[in-house]
Amino acid sequence: MRREPESAYTQFCEVCDDEKPLVQFGRRKRSPNGRANVCRPCVKAANNRANRDPQVVRKRRDARLRRVYGITLSDYEAMGRRQRWRCAICGQKAAVGDRLVVDHDHDKPFGRAVRRLLCRGENSALGHFGDSSERVARGAVYLREHGK
């Protein structure tokens, strides 16, 4: 049985069953009062539990790889194994707690743009050079003249 809150500015959380101010509930357009049924602390606790579950983490990574690059987590892992988990440019292994990122061409159609796996630094550098081999070559000349 659903209880009625004492004030128009409070509601009960469906998880912890505490009466809390409306500002502790996220917005939800489809709800009659415009607020979610679960308070923010309970949502945060549920997300923290989910983030510790390896199956949930893998499922989320797979969904993101499919959505952003058009590849599966299995495709990503196969690419990593082929590269021996080393950056395709510098050859270094990813730092502990870090992972190789998917390098992709923004101009190609979805799913056909994936090139190789790179470390974050190399991927950022390519992005800053605008994926232009001409600009990278000029940068290499500059470094030979003024660098180490």
N, C-alpha and C positions, 0 to 999 in steps of 0.2 A: 504494500500500500504506500503510495507516494504521499509524503508529508508536505504540508504547505509551509513555506518559510515565514518567519515572524515579520519580515519587512519586504517591501518591494525592491530593496537594494541588496538582498541576499538570496542565496539558493543553496540546496543541498548537493554535495558531490555524490555521484552514484558509486564511487569506489570507497572512499573513506567515510561516507555518510555523515560528514560534518557540515554544519551550516556556515557558509563563508560569504564574504562580500562579493558582489558580481565582478569586481575588477580582478578577482583571482581565477576567473574562468575566461578561456579564450573566446573570441568572437566566432559565431556560426550563424550565417544568414538564414538557414532553413529552420532554426530553432524558434519557437514562439517568442522567447524573450531575447533572441539574438545572441545567446551565449551557449557555450558547450556544456555538456552534462557532467564532465569530469574536470576537477580543478587542476590548475597548472602544476602544483607539486606532485599530484598523482600521475599526471602525464609524464613529467620529467622522470619520476621513479620507474615508470614502465619502460620508457626509452632507455634508461640506464641499464635495466635488466636485459633488454633486447640487444643492446650494444655489446654485452658480454657473452652473448650466445653465438658461437662460431657459425652455426647454420644460418642464423639471421644475417650475420655480417656477409657471408658468402652470397646469400640470396640478394642482398642489397647491392653488392659489388657487381654481380651478374646483371641485375636490372639496369644499373647505371651504364655499364659497358655496352649493353644492347641499345639503350636509349641514345647515348651520346655518339658512339662509334660504329654501331651496327655489328659488333662482335660479341661472342659469349665469353664467359669467364674461362671456359675450356680453351677457346681460341687464344686468349691472353696468356694462359699458362703454357700452351704449346709454343707460342712465340718466345716466351721467356726461356723455356728449355732449349730451343734452337739457338738462342743467343747465350746460353749458359748463364743466364741471369746477369748479363753484363750489358752496359750501355753500348748501343750500336756505334756511337761516335768515339767516346773516350776509352771504352773497354773496361771501365771500373765497375765493380759490383755496387749495387745500391747500398747506402749506409744502413746500419741496423735500425729497424723501426721505420724505414722508408721503403718505397718500392719504385720500380721503374714505371715511367708514365708512357702512355700511348702517344706516339708522334703521328700526326695526321695532316693531310693537305686540306685546307679549308675550301679550295676551289673545286674539288672533285665531289661527285654525288655521294650521298650518305651510304656508308658501308663499303665504299671503294677507296676511301681516303686514307685508310690506315697504312702507315709505312713500316715503322719498326718501334722498338721500345728504347727509350732514352732515360738518362738520369734527369732530374729536375733542372739542373743547371744548363745542360746542353739543350734541352727542350725550350727553356726560357730564352736562351741565346738565339736559337733559330727564330723564335717568335719576334724577338727584338730586331732581327735582321730582315723581318718580313718574308721569310722563306725564300730570299733572293740569293742565289749562288753568286751572283755578281757582287752584291754587297759583302758577302762573307769573304770573297777573294780579296776585295779592297781592304777589308779589315785585317786579313792575314798579312797583306803587304805592309800595312801600317804597323802591325805588331813586329814584323821583322825589322823594320826601320827604327822603331821607337821602343820596342819592348825588350824582353830579356834575350 
